[in-house]
Amino acid sequence: ETGVNDLIAPCHEYKSFATAAELNKNQLQSKFACEVIRFASACMNIRTNGTIHFGVMDSVGDSGWKHGQIIGIKVKEREHYVDALDDYIKKCFNKSEQEIARKCIHSPVFVEVIPEEQDQRFVVEVDIEPTSSIVKSKFFEVCLPKYNESCQKVILTKERTLYQRLGAKSEPVERNDLATFIQGLPDRDAQREKAELSSTQVHKEVPQNLGRKLSILLNDGKSYMDTSLRYILVTNRCEKHDLSYINFLMHLNIFCVFDFDEDSNVSGLYSKYKEHHATRPFFLQDFSTESKISNSVSQKHSWDFASESKTGASASQKHLCLFDQTSWIFCNGRSDFLGDEKPCDENTWIRTKKKYLKKAITHICDEILPQRSFIVLFLLLSPVQKPLVDTFQEFYTEMNGAEYIVCIAESRENYEKWAYLAQASCSIETLEQCSVVGMKLSHVDATIQKMLPSTAQPRHLPVSTGGLCALPSLEEEKLFSLEILCVDQCDDIKLDLLSEKEIQEIEQNFYRGRKIIWKNFWLAEKKHCGEIIERKACEDASKLLDDILQGRGFNCSVAKLKIFHHPGSGGSTIARQVLWKRRKDLRCAIIKTSYLPTTVCEHALAFRDYEERDISHCLPVLLLIEDYDEDYLDELKNELMDAVAIRKTIFPRPSFILMCCRRSNDPERLCKFSPTDTVAVTHKLTDSEKSLFKAKLEKLQQKDVKPEFILTFVLMCEEFNETYVSNFVGHILQGIDRSSRDTCLMRYVALLNFYVPNSYLSLSHCEAFLGLGAYTEKKARAYDFKSHLSEQARMIFIELRESTTYISSVQIIHCLVAKEILHQLSGNEPQSQLAMTLLQENTLFENRFGREEFIKFIRYLFIRRDKRSRGDTTDTLFSPFIEHVCKAEDCEKAIAVLKAAYELLGKDPFFAQQLARLHYNNEKFKDAEHWAGVAKFHLPNDSYILDTEGQVYR
């Protein structure tokens, strides 16, 4: 609630009105009219604009609510509120003033809010606007309606009273002060006229449909917002009364915030946001420095190359925590901070801190977030200063325009100053196009919340007593190394916003080869799409899980349930089916293996204990870990066992079950080694499975789904028969332009996908290779990468979002399809030549986003050996690609391509080691000695390189 400001900016008054809203018509109308007329007459006498809000908490006396908190009220009939003003203006104002009052007191506005319950609630707002030409020389005395309980009638106060705004309240003018107050009217009239002259009257008309403009800017006019987009928020001081209307920010996927309010931690936006979300606070100069970011987040380990190469965490992995929790950057220090980061004036800021702002924005745009994956949202909540405009100019430069920049300002005055300073970078027309100006913040809040694809309802976990407990976002985000599966997963989705076409697309994406998502299970469970086939292996895994939970042969605190599967056979789907089926009686989550085992262990313990009264009787925790490294798994298991042992409590069943899901070319062999806790998933279907798959395929075809749009499912129906795969790929590739760039891209991706498990190419790499130029040509907001591909490429490529880097990427639908594409598109060109050509593609090697992963896959292509212990069919001496070149071509070609890779990748000592081994195995001992020496020169104490040197001299 606020007092009088500049007469044009409205003062605000809150009324909870929760009890009154439930009264009968007469009582409700008299109470509503009493509050509005007292407030309105006070504003009219002071000549200030104002807004009174019903459904916003106005006192702290009500237990459980905070002052200014939006609670909303039930509105039985809107007409009751509209009629109340019309009727009581006639009764409460003098006859000569009634028409003036009608012009100053606007009709009620009903703003829908998102309630925690299911019933519909509103904030009812009444605006007061005493224009000088209407109220000049007049003062307004009113009588107020009061409902008398004894006679059950509305009675007007006997004497008329003159009200005024004093601070945040409407108070009567004392009788002794009436003469003085009335004598001051000419001065107040003059102030009002002056305020109006300098206000929005001189500006253009506000667009009539600002809600539509907001929708178009944020989500291209769709009925709901794109959850894949991230937001960067740039804002300044948020006054206390505005904190009630920024709830929409709590539901956006905010990557980071550039906050110029030095009091934000105490009384501003940050003080409210951190009540709902886990955050990572930074000062500007810290966020602009790579090392400071790395030190501020949990350290991670890159489990690359197993024992063949020990490397540090990649840049993208160092940035991982930035994706899991919102980074809050205090751009002008903090008033409550005891250190050196104190607020400063504009000139000092430009001299001392502007350089850090530039570095931070460049770092985000060049190294962390690919273009078109985020929107920069400027929220102008108070008068604008130069540093805020500098931020716009930096983003405008880095993003090559304002296409993904949105500005929201309720105050035209604040916007005008911002636009005046910002036009040094771009035209006023461009700024107008990307800005929503004059829309009340409460209306912005309600409009955006209406566009959210899910409701703001809490998520829940099962508890040992058989009930449920709430899991707020703040608590969930603290466990950032786990992807938690809740009892009511996906129940917050607004089904009415999903069209039949979108539901069909979600289903088809899975059957094309994308990893299954929780939404697939949920839609199937709700009968909005077809059932998901449950393979025999899912039943087997469920039985093994039951045996573990009942203690049959499992006496340790941490048990393992292993699922080994052929690539593309549905192993990942089966693991998630088990999780989905047990989410109501176990605590379930997926481990993000980019985090250290110690971090995962800490979070897993907290997850198990959360909201449980007795930790000795907690529900077991089922943790899915996929495509893991054995060393990582062993360390995690040991960490969990040690943590449970420290508690010195005997548990009747395992506290944690690690469901280990990994691709293998020979899953049945691995199952035989440990049949009591292992399930094998192969391409081979049982007779009952064949019937299920056939029936499912027929249902999909009845929906006019073409086989090429559900390729992986069709191939699975045929058990990935080699002849069928060959014919299918041959059919798809008919008429393909073998000289085109996207055909070349298909061959490169096929080379990686066939020889390197789980490999992919970032979308940014693909765009750069195809010359789509994210920075050189203007893109439509509704950008679609697939539209730039040939028909054949669209069929065999799938887009996915990599879980450890959050970068969109491209993959061929299945490794066997990749193998066949590699064969059919190669013609007479040997694979060594294709690899040599790939190594010369500077566009791919110089592209920034996903570069570390791309280099890692190139390394794997040349030096990662197959090992039976990892689930491969054989133990190889060299990488499968190098062995293929040696066998199908000759060792000289293999040596040549390895040398080229050695030079390109910074003379990597492990490539030199492989060259030494390759020469040695082909009895080229002098060359082997040379390369062993090169490897040893770079890493003189590495045991693997020293072993290779010993082999050479043996």
N, C-alpha and C positions, 0 to 999 in steps of 0.2 A: 504494500500500500504506500502511496506517495502523496506528498503535498503539492502545492502549486509550483509549477516550474516556470515556463515561459509563456503561459496562457494558451499556447497552441498545442504543445505536447500534453496529452491528457494526464490528469492526476487519476489515481486508481483507488478504488475501495473494494474490499472483499467481503462477501457474506457466504457463510457455509450453506445456510438455507435448508439444511438436511431435514430438520424436523418440520419446518413450515411447508416444504414441498409435499408432504404426506397428508396435510390438512384438507378439510373440505374446501369447496370453491370459494365461499365467502371469506373464510379465514385466510386462505392462500392469497387471494387478491388484495385483501386489506393489508396484509403483511408486506407483500411485494410492492404495492403502491406506496406504502409508508416509507420504505427504505429508498425507493427510487426518487420520490418527490423531495424528501429531505436532502438527499445528495444533489439532485438536479438544481434545486433552488439555491443551494449553497454555491454551486459552480456558477450559476447564472448571476448571482450577486457579486461574485469575485471576478466574473468575466473570463473564466478559464474553461477549456475543454476538459472533459472527464469521462471515465468509463467505470461503471459499477458492475462487478462480476458476482453472480450468484452460482454457488457450486465450488467456491474456493475457500479454504479454511481461513477464518478471520480471527481465531483466538486459539491459544494453546491450552485452553481449559479442557478441550475434548481429548480424552485419552487416546493415544495411538496416532494422532495426527500432528502435523507440523504447520505452523503459520504459513499461509501462501500455497499450501499443497492442494493440487486439483483433486477434488473428490467427485464432482459431478452430482447432479440431482436427477431424479426421475421426473420426466415431464409427461403428465397424463394427457393434457390438452394444451397445445400452444396458444390456442385462442384465449384461454383464461388469462395468460400474461399480457397479451396484446390488448384485450378488452379492459383489463384492470387499469392500465395507463389511460386509456381513452375515457373511462368512466370517472376516475378519481382526479384527473386534471380538471375536469369540469367542476368537481365538488371542492377541491382543495385550493385552487387559485382564484384570485379575484376575477370577476367576469371579464374585465378589460384586459386581463393578462393571459387568459386561457389560450388564445390563438398563438400568442408569442411562445407560450410554454410548449405547445404542440410542435412548433417549428424547431425549438431548441432540443427537445427530448426525442431522440430517434426511437424507432420501433425496436423491440427486443430482437437480438440475434441469438440463435441457438447453435452452439458449437458442440458437436458430438465429441465425446472423449472415449478413450479405450479403457473400459473398466476391468478390474480383476475378476468381477463376477460376469455372468452372462447377460444381465439385464442392460438395456440401453440407457445411457446417462448423457447429460448435457451440462455445459456451462452456459448460463443465460447472461448475456451482456447487453447493457443499455448505454449508448453513447450520448453525451451531452455536448452540444456545440452552440454556445450563445454568441452568434454573429453580431458584431458591433452595430450594424444597421438596424437590427431588430430590438436589441435590449438597451440601446443608448438612452441615458437619463432615467432609466427605470430601475426600481428595486422590487423584490418579490417576497411578499409575506404569505405564508401558507399555513393552513391547518392540516393536521395529519390524521389519517384514519386509525382507529384502535378497535380491535374486536373485544367486546365486553362478554366475558364468559357467562356471567350471571343472567343477563337478558338475551344472550346469543344474538347480539346485533352489533353492527359496525357503528361506532360513535366517533364523530369528528371532534378534535380538540376545540375547546370553546374559543380560545384566543388564537389569532394568527401570529406566527413567529417568523422573524427574519433570520435565516441561517447563513453562515459563511464557512469557508474552508479554513481551518486552523490546523496546520501540520497535515496529518493524514486523516483528520476527522472532520465531520460536519457539525459545527457547534452553533447554538443560538447567540445572536448578538444581544448583549445585556441592554436592558432598557436605558440605563444611564449613558450607554455608548451609541444609541441609535442616531442621534443628531450628528455626531462626528462621522459615523459610518456613511450616512446619506450625503454629507458634505464632501466626502471623498469620492463620490461616484464619477464626477467629471474627470478626475485623474485616472481612475480605472478605465473609463471609456477611452481616454487618449492612449493608454497603454495597450488596450485591446486593438485599437485601430492600427497602431504602429506594428504590433505583432502580426496582424493579418497582412499588412502591406509587404512585410519581409518574409512571408510564409509561402506556402505552395500555390497561392493564387497566380503567381507569375510563371508557373511552370506548366508543362503540357498536361493534358488529361492523363490520369492513371489508366492503364489498359483495363478494360472492363472485366476480362476473365483472367485474373492473375493466377487463379488455381490451375487453369489449363496450362498457362505459361510455365508455372513451376513444375507441372507434370512432364511437360515436353523437355525442359532443361535437365531434369533429373533422370528421366527414364524414357526419353523419346516418345512420350505420349501414351505409353502402355498403361494398362490399368494397375500394374504393380511394378515395384522397383527390382532392378537386376541385382541379385544377391552376390554375383561374382565381382561386381565393381567395389573397389575400396574408395574411401573418402579421406582427403586431407582437409582438415578444418583450420581456417585462419580466422581469428576473432580478436576482439578487444574487450574492454570492460563490460561485464554483464551485471546490470543492476539487480538488486534483490527481487524486485517485482517481475523481472523477466525470467528468473529461475523457474517460475511455474510453467513456462511455455517452451522449454527446450527439451521436453521429454523425447521428442523424435530423435534427438542425437543419441539417446541411450540405445536405440535400436538400429542405428546405421553401423556399417562395418568400417569403423574409423581406424585408419592406419596410424596417423599421427595428428597432433594438434599444434599449431603455432599460436601460442597464447601471449598477447601483449598486455594482459592485465596483471600487474604486479601483486594484486590482492586476491588472485584467483584461488589460491590454495586455502585462503581464510574465509572469504565470503563470495567468491565468484563461481564461474562455471566448473572449475576443477574440483571445488569443494563438494559439488553435487555429483559430478561424474564419477568420482572415485568411490562414492557410496554404492554404485551399481556395477562398476567394472574394475578389474585389476589393471593397473597402469605402470608404466616405467617413466618416471620423471627425469628430464634432462634440462640443463641450461644450454643455450644456443651454441656456445663454443664446444661443449661436450659432444653434441649430436653431429657437429660438422667434422669430427675427428674419428676416423675408423677405429683407432685403438681404444678410445673412450667408450664407443658403442660396444665393442667386444668385451671390455672389462665390466660393463654395467649389466650385461646379460649373463645368463648361465653359460659356462664354458661347455662346448660340445666337442665330440671326438669324431673324426672321419675314419670310419672302419674300411678304408680303401685298400684294395690289393691284398687283403689278408696278410699273410706272412711275406708276400713278395715286395711290398712297399709300405712304409710307415710315413704317412703324410699328415700335415696339420689340417684343421678344418678349412674348408673352402670359404670364399667370401660369401657366397650365398648361404652357407650354413651358419656363418657368423651372424647373418641378418635374420636368422630364423625366429628368434624371440621377438623381433620387431613385428612379425606377423601374428604372433600369438597373443600379444598384449599391446594396447594402445600406448604409443610413445607421446608423452606430454612435454612439449618444449616451451619452457618459460623464456620468451624472447627478450624480455626486459627485466630480468631478475625477479626476485621475490621479496616482498616487503617483510615477510616473517622469517627470512633466512638469516642465520647468524653468521654466515661466512661473507665472502667478498662480493657475491652476486647481488648487488643492490640495484634498485631502479635508477634510471638516469634520464635526463631530458633529451629531446630530439637530436640536438646538435652533438651531444656527447655520444648518443647511441650510434649515429651515423659514423662518427669518428672511430669508435671502439668496437662496435658489434656488427655493423652491416656486413663486414667481410665474412663473418661466420655464418650469417644468414645465406649469403650467396653459396658458400661451400656446402651447407646443409641441403639446400634445394638442388644443387647440381648433383650431389651425392645420391639423393633420392631418385632423381629423374634419369641419371646416367647409369646407376649401379644396382638399384633395388627394384623399382617399379617400372615395368615396360609401359610405353605409351599406350593409351586407350584402355588401360586396366584400372584407372582411377580418375576421380573427379576432385578438383580443388574447390572447396566450398568456402566462400568469404561470407561471414556472418557479422554484419556491422551493427553492433548493439549500442554503441555510444559514439560521441564525436571522434572523427577519424584524424589520426596523426600520420606524418610522413612515413614512418617505418612500416606501417600496414600497407601503404601504397607501394613501397619498395618491394615488399613481398609479392604483390601482384605482378609487378614488372619482371621480377626474377622468374616466376612461374610462367608468365606469358612468353618470355624469351626461351626458356628451356623446353616448353611444350609447343613451341612454334605456333602460337596463337591462343585464342580464348575458347576454342571449341569444347574443351573439357573443364572450363572454369565457370562457376555459377556464383553470383553475388545476391545475397538477400539483405534488404534493409527496410525496416519499418519506417524509419524517419527519412523523408526526402532530403532534409538538410544534411544528414550524415552522408547520404549517397552523393549529393551534389559536390561536397568537398572531396570525397573519394574520387569521383569521376573527373573533377577538375584537375586533380594532381595526376591521375592515371592516364589522362589523354596524351601525356608525353610519350606513352608507349603505343597506344592504339586510339582509334577514332571513338568519338562519343557514340556513334551509331553501333559500333561493336560492343561497347560497354552496355548500352541499352538492351541489346539483343540477349546478353547473358545475365541480365539483372532482373530481379523481382523487387520492385520498389513500392512502398505504400501499403503492402499487405500486413495486417496486424500479426504480430508474432504468434498470438494464440491461434490465429487462422492458419498460419504456416504449419504450426505444430499439429493441428488436427488434420490438415490436408495431407501432410506427409505420412502421418500414422495410418491414415486411411489407405495409402498406397503400399504400405508394407505388406510383403507376401505372407507374413505370419503374424498371429496375434501376440500380444505381450503377456502371455500366461506363463507361470513358473513351470519348470521341469521338475520331475520327481524321481527319486531312487527308492528301491525296496529297502526295508529295514528288517532286522531279525525277529521282531515281534509280529510280523505279518502285515504291518501297515506301510505307510509311505512317508518320506520326508522331502521337503522342497530343496532344490539345488539352485540357488540364485546364480546369476551369471558371474558375480564377483567371486564366489567360491569356486565355481567351475574353472574360471580362467586362471586361478592360482595353480591348478593341476595341469599346466599347459603341455606336459609331455604325454598326456593321455587324451584320446578322443573318446569321450564318455557316451555310452549308450543308455538313455533313460527309459523308464517304464513307459512314459507317454511320448516317446520319440515321434516327431512329426505331427503330433496332434494339434500343434499350433498353426499348421498350414491352413490358409484360407482357400478352401476348395473352390469357392465361387469365382476366384480369380484365375483358376487353371482351366483353360479351354480343353475340349476333347482332343484337339490337335496337339497341344502341349503334353497332355498325358500320354498320348500315343508316341510322341517323340521320346519321352522319358523311357518308355518301355522298349522302343526300338534301339535306343542307344545301348542298352544292356545287351540286346540280342545281336548287335553289330560287333560287340567285343569290348565295350567299356566295362570297367569294374562296377559291380553292382553297388548301389547306394541305398541308404535306409528308406528313401522315398519309394523305391521299387517295392520293398516289402510292405510298406504302409499302404500304398495304393492297391496292392494285391489283396491285402487283408481287409481293406474297406470295399472290395469288389468293384473298384474303379478301373481295374485292368485285369488281365488274365492271371491265373495262379502261376507261381514260380515253381518249376519242377524241383522236387526233392529227390536227389539221387540216393542210391543205396548207401553210399559212403557217408551221407549225412546221418542216416539212421545208425550206422556203425559208430560214428564219432559221438553221437548222443548217448549211446549205450556205454561207451568207454568213459564218458564224462560222469554218467550215473555211478559206474563202478568206483571212480575216483572219489566222488562225493560220499559214497557209502563206506569208504575205507577198505575196499576189497583189494588187499595187496599194496595199498599206498599208505604208508605210515609217516611220511615226511610232511613238513609244513608247506613245501612248495612242490606241486606235482606238474608233470608235463604231459600234454596230449598233442601228438605230432600228426600233421596232415601233409603228406608228400603227394604232389600231383604233377601230371603231365602239363606242359604249358597249354593254356586254353581249355583245360578239361573241366573247369568249374571248381577248382580247389578253394579259391578265394571266396567264391559264392557259398560253398558249403560251410566254410568257417564262419562266415557272417550269418548264415542261416541258424547255426548253432547259437551264436550270440543273441540273435533276434528272438529265438524261441525261449531262451533262458533269462531274458532281461527283467522279467517280473519276479524271479526268485533268487537271482544272483546279481551281484554288482558286476557290470560288464564294461569293458573298454578296450580300445585298440592302442597299442604302444607306438609312439613316434620314435623310431630308432635313431633319429638324428641327435637325440639327447643322451647324455651319459647315463649308464646304468644306475649310478648313484642318485641321479635326479629322478629317474623313473621309479626307483625303489622308494624314495622319499614321498613322491606323489601317490604311489600305489598304497602305501601304508595310510596316508592321510585319507585316501579315497575309501579304504576299508573301514576306517574308524569314524568317518564323518556321520555325525548325528546319532551315533550308537551310545547307549548308556553303559553297556558292559562290553569291553573290547574282547573279552574271552568268548563271547557268543555272537560275534559279528558274522554276517553272511560271507561265504567265500567270494573271492574276487576272480573273475574269469578274464584273463588278459590275452588278447590276440596279438601275436608278433609275426610279421610276414617278411619273407625274403631276408632273413637275418644272417648275421655272421655267427659261427659257432662260438667264437671267443666272447662275443657280445652276450650271447644267450647264457653261457656259463657264468660270466661275471654277474649278470643280472640275477640269475638264480641264487648264486652265493650271497649276493647283497641282501636279497629278500629273506633267505634262510637265517642269515646272521641277525637281521633286524627282528625277526620273529623270536629267535632264541634269546635275545637280550631281555625280552619281556618275561621269560621264565614262567610261561603259562602253558599248560598242556591243552592242546586243542583236539577235539574228537575227529576232526577232518581237516584236510589241507586248508590253509588260509588263502593260498593263491594257486590258481591253475593256469599255467602258461600254455596256451593253445598255439603251437608252433606250426605255421603254414609256410611251406617252401616249395618252389618249383623243382622238379627233378626229371631227368630223362629216363630214370629207372626207379619209379616209386615202389614197385612191387618188391624189388630186392631190398630196399631200405625197410620196408614193412616186415620182411622176414627176420631181420636182425632184432626187432623189438616188437613183436606182435601184440603184446598186452597194452601198449599205449600208442600204437601207430595205426593210421588209416592211409591206404593207398587209393589215389583217384587217378584213373587212366582214361584214355580216349575210348576204350572198349566199353560198350553199353551192355547191360544185362537185357534179357528178353523183355522184362517189365518196363525197363527204362526206354527201350526202343519204342514200345507202344506209347509211352507218355510223350516222348519227343515227337513221334509221328502225329499224335493227336494235337499237340501244341502247334506244330508247323501248319497243320490244316486250319486251325483257328486263326492263326496270323494271316494266312493266305485269304481266308474269308473276309478279312478286314482290308483286302486289296493291298496288303503289304508285299512288295516285290522281294524276291529272294535276295537280290543284291543289297538290299537295305538291312538285312538280318544275316549277313554272310557267316559270321562265326557260329550262329545257331544252326544254320543249314549244314555247315561243315561238321559240326558236332553230331548232327543227326546221321551223318555218313561216317562217323567215327574217324574223321580225318584220314580217310582212305587216300593213299598217295595218288592213285589214278584219278580219283574224283577231284582232288585238289588241283592236280595238273590241268585237267579239262576245264574246271571252273575258272582258274586263273587265265587259261588260254582264251576262254570265251570273253572274259572281261577286257583283255588286252587287245582284242580285235580292233584294227583301225587306229591304234594309238600312234601318235607322232613321236617316233623314237628320237628325233633331234630336238624336241622341245625342252625347256628348262624344267617343267614339272615332271617330265619323264626321267630326266637326269636326277632330280630330287628323289623320285621314287627309288631309283637304283641305289643312291647313297643311303637312304633310310633302310632299304632292304638289306644292304651289306651289314649295317650295324645291328639291325634287329635279328638277323639270322645268327650272327656270330657272338653277339653280346646280349645276354639275357637282361630283360627289363630296360633296354636302352631306348632312347627317344631323341628327337631333335626339337629344340624349343621353337615355338611359333615365331619368335623373333628371328631366329636363324632362317626359317623357311621364307619369311617375308623378305629378308635381306637378299637371300639367294634368288628369289623370283623377281627381285627389283621392284617390290611394292613400296619401298621407301617410306617408312613411318615418318621421317622428318622432311621429306621432299615434296610430298603432294598431299592435298587436303583430303581427308577421309570423312565419309559420312559417319555420324555417331553410331548408326546401326550397322557397323562394319562386320562383314562376314568373309573370313579368310577363304572358306570353301568355294565361294563364288569366283575366285581367281584361278581355280584349278580345272584341269581337264575332267571330263566325265569319269574317266578311268581312275584318276587319282582320288576323286571324291569317294569312289566306292571302296578303295582299299586303305585309305587313311582314316584314322580316328583321332580326334582331339581329346586330350586329357589334361588334368591339372596335377602336376607333380606335387606330392604331399610334403616333401622336405624343402622345396624352394618356392612353392605357390606360383610357379611360372607355367603358363599354358604351353603344351607341347604336342607333337605329332608322332604317331606310331603306326606301323602297319598292323592290320587287325589280328594277325597271328604269325608266329615265327615260321610256321610251315608255308604260309602264303608268301612270306618274305623270301624264303628259300626258292620257291617256284618262280617268283618275279625275278629274282637274281639270275636264275637259270634262263628264263625265257627272254629277258631283255638284254642279256649279255651278248647273244649272238656268238661271234668268233672272238670277242675281246676277252682276254684272260682276266681273272679277278685281281691279279696283282696290278694290272694296268688301271683298273677301276679305282683301286685303293690309291695308286700313285696320283691319279687325277684328283681324287678327293683331297689328298694332302696339299694340292696346289690351289685349292679354292680359298683364296684369301678372305673372301666375303664371309665364309663360315668361321674361319679361325679368328677373325678380328671382331666379330659381333660380340657385344657386351653381355646381353642377358642370356643366362644359361651357359655361359662360356666354360665355367669350371666343369659342369656336367658333361658338356660336349668333349672337352679334352680328356676327361676321365674315360669316356666310352672309346675314344680313339686309342688311349693307352691299353684298355682292355682288349681291343681288337688285335693288337700286336703282341701283347705279353702275358695276358691272363690265360693260364693253362686250365684244362678240364681236370677235375679231381673227383674220384668216386665218392670221397667223403663229403663232397658238396652235392651229391645226387647226380653227378654226370655218369654217363655209361662207362667211361674209361678214364684212366689216368694218362694224360698226354705230356709229351716232353716239351712241347711248345704250344702256343695258342692255336686253337682249331683253324684259324685263318692261315697262319704261317704253315701249319702242317698240310693244309689243302694246297697251298701254293707249291710247297716242296713236292707233293705227290702228283698233282695235276700238271704242274709246269716243271720247274726245277729249282734247286736250292739257290742258284744265282739270282733268280727273280725275287726269292724271299729275302735274300741278303740285301738286294738293292732297295726294296721297299722299306725294310727295317732301317737301313742307313738314312733314307729320306725322312723317315719319322723321327729318327734320332736328331737330325739337324733341325727339323722344324720345331720340335718340342723342347728346345733349349738344351740340347745335348744331355738328355736325361741319362744318368748312370745305369739305370736298370735296362734301358734299351741297349746300352753298350754291353751289359752283362749277357743279354739275350743274343747279341751278335757274337760274343765270345763262345757261347754254348752252341750256336748254330754252326759256326766255323769248326768247332771241335768235333761235333757229331758228323760232320762231313769231311773229317780228316784234313782240314786246312789249319794245321797247328800254329803256323807262324802268325796268321791273321788272328787266330783265336787268342794267342798270347798278347797281341797288340790291343785287342778290345778288352781283354781282362785287365790289362794295365790301365786303360782309359777309365774303366769303371772304378777300379781301385783308387785312382788319382782323385776322383770326385768324392768317393766314400771309402776311405782307407780302413775303417773299422767295421764295416757292415759284414756280418757273418755269412750272408748269402753270397755276397760278391767274393769274399775270401774263399768260400767253398768252391765257387766256380773257378777261381784262379788255381786252386789245388787240383781240380779235375783236369785243367789244361796241362799241368805239369806232371800229371800222374804217368 
